Amino acid sequence: MTFSIRSPELSDAAALAELHVATWKEAYTHLLPAGYFSQEYIDGRHRMWNRVLSDARTDMTIAVAELGGQIIGFAWAGPAMGIDQQDPPRDRQLYAIYVSAAHYGTGAGQALLDEVLGEGPAMLWVAKENPRATAFYLRNGFRFDGVEQIDPHAPMITDARMLR
């Protein structure tokens, strides 16, 4: 059975929030303080996805990968955001892309990236401590530009900016 790519609906908000939390646990638990995934954090992801999917913005693209009626991954892109009052170096930014670890290597991540960004110029932030993600972005033409920041919500994670 192969996955399909589609736009999410408001009814997908809970599944997206749960997947978002689960994929963060898979990727970053070793870099986060004990108790990071509190009920407050989980509830915040639910509120965020309900808000994002309720406010259909034409300048943002969200896609989900689905297999057997279950969402296994998602990607989200939109207008680039600068840091420290600086203008961003690209117009588009990948905000997030996550695939459940059980579905790594299936092509779902690539299909999601292609769906929300295509091959055009874009920027993203990647946790330097995530070599799998870094390798994926390098294969897709992104390169580090030397700008880094500490994630204010996860101080053991250094985010590095990549451009293509």
C-alpha positions in Angstrom: 0.0 0.0 0.0 1.3 3.5 -0.9 0.7 6.8 0.8 -1.2 9.7 -0.8 -0.7 13.4 -0.4 -3.6 15.8 0.2 -4.5 19.0 1.8 -5.6 18.7 5.4 -9.1 19.6 6.6 -10.2 21.0 10.0 -11.2 17.5 11.0 -7.5 16.5 10.7 -6.4 18.9 13.5 -6.4 16.4 16.3 -4.5 13.8 14.3 -2.0 16.4 13.1 -1.4 17.6 16.7 -0.9 14.1 17.9 1.5 13.3 15.1 3.4 16.6 15.7 4.0 15.6 19.3 4.9 12.0 18.4 7.4 13.0 15.8 9.0 15.6 18.2 9.3 12.8 20.7 11.0 10.5 18.2 13.4 13.2 17.0 14.2 15.3 20.0 13.5 13.6 23.3 17.2 13.2 24.0 17.7 17.0 23.6 14.7 18.1 25.7 14.3 18.5 29.5 12.3 15.9 31.4 8.6 16.9 31.4 8.9 18.9 28.1 5.9 17.0 26.7 3.5 18.1 29.3 -0.3 18.1 28.9 0.0 21.9 28.4 2.4 21.3 25.5 0.1 18.7 23.9 -2.9 21.0 24.4 -1.0 23.8 22.8 -0.3 21.7 19.7 -4.1 20.9 19.5 -4.9 24.6 19.8 -2.3 25.5 17.2 -3.5 23.0 14.6 -7.2 24.0 15.1 -6.3 27.7 14.6 -4.1 27.0 11.6 -6.6 24.8 9.8 -9.5 27.2 10.7 -7.8 30.2 9.2 -7.3 29.1 5.5 -4.5 31.4 4.3 -3.7 31.5 0.6 0.0 32.3 1.3 0.5 29.1 3.2 0.6 25.5 2.0 0.0 22.5 4.2 0.1 18.9 3.0 -0.4 15.6 4.7 0.8 12.1 3.8 -1.9 9.5 4.5 -1.7 5.7 4.5 -4.6 3.5 5.1 -6.7 6.4 6.5 -3.9 7.5 8.9 -1.9 10.6 8.6 1.8 9.6 8.7 3.4 12.9 7.9 2.9 16.6 7.2 4.7 19.6 5.8 3.9 23.3 6.2 5.3 26.3 4.3 4.5 29.9 3.9 6.0 33.4 3.9 9.5 33.6 5.2 10.1 35.2 8.6 13.1 37.2 9.6 15.0 37.2 12.9 16.0 40.2 15.0 14.1 42.6 12.7 16.1 41.5 9.7 14.5 40.8 6.3 14.5 37.1 5.5 16.9 36.0 2.7 14.1 34.1 0.8 10.4 34.7 0.3 9.2 31.2 1.2 10.0 29.2 4.3 9.5 25.6 5.3 8.0 25.8 8.8 7.8 22.1 9.5 8.0 18.7 7.9 7.7 15.6 10.0 7.1 11.9 9.1 6.5 9.2 11.6 9.7 7.2 12.1 7.8 4.0 11.1 7.6 5.6 7.6 11.1 6.9 7.1 12.5 5.9 3.8 9.1 5.5 2.1 9.4 8.8 0.1 6.7 10.5 2.1 9.0 13.2 3.3 10.2 13.9 -0.3 6.6 14.0 -1.6 5.6 16.4 1.2 8.5 18.7 0.6 7.8 18.8 -3.2 4.2 19.5 -2.5 4.7 22.5 -0.3 7.8 24.0 -1.7 8.4 22.6 -5.2 12.0 23.3 -6.4 12.1 27.0 -5.9 14.2 29.2 -3.6 13.3 28.8 0.1 14.7 28.8 3.6 14.3 26.7 6.6 15.6 26.1 10.1 16.9 22.7 11.1 18.1 21.4 14.4 21.9 21.0 14.0 21.5 17.9 16.3 19.3 16.2 13.7 21.7 14.7 11.1 18.9 12.8 9.3 17.0 16.0 8.6 20.2 17.8 7.6 21.1 15.1 5.1 17.6 15.2 3.6 17.8 19.0 3.1 21.3 18.8 1.6 20.0 16.2 -0.9 17.3 18.8 -1.8 19.7 21.6 -2.6 19.7 23.4 0.7 22.9 24.8 2.2 23.8 26.3 5.5 24.3 30.1 5.4 26.0 30.4 8.8 23.1 31.9 10.7 22.2 30.0 13.9 19.9 30.6 16.9 19.1 28.8 20.1 15.5 27.5 20.2 14.0 29.6 23.1 11.7 26.7 24.0 14.4 24.0 23.8 17.8 25.5 24.8 19.7 22.3 24.1 18.7 22.7 20.4 20.6 25.0 18.1 18.7 25.8 14.9 20.7 26.5 11.8 19.3 28.3 8.8 19.5 26.6 5.3 18.8 28.3 2.0 18.4 27.1 -1.6 
